[in-house]
């Protein structure tokens, strides 16, 4: 795994709240290796957004603005931390 992906993985697992660590870290573990450069940029920008905002977007309590309404966000919103749960 290259340095950029390693850095993004670390940032994903060390956000501050356990809920978002599990969500973003688990997503990063499964998705980072296959992300394009554009996807990596979208994910990197997402990690700069405050935690309550990301959580609201992911849970559907708020809609992401157009610059964050990307394929990466749609995949994150569809991501299940615990396989088999709906």
Secondary structure, DSSP 8 states (H G I E B T S, - for coil): --HHHHHHHHHHH-SSSHHHHHHHHHHHHHHGGG--HHHHHHHHHHTTS-HHHHHHHHHTSS---GGG-SHHHHHHHH--SSTT--
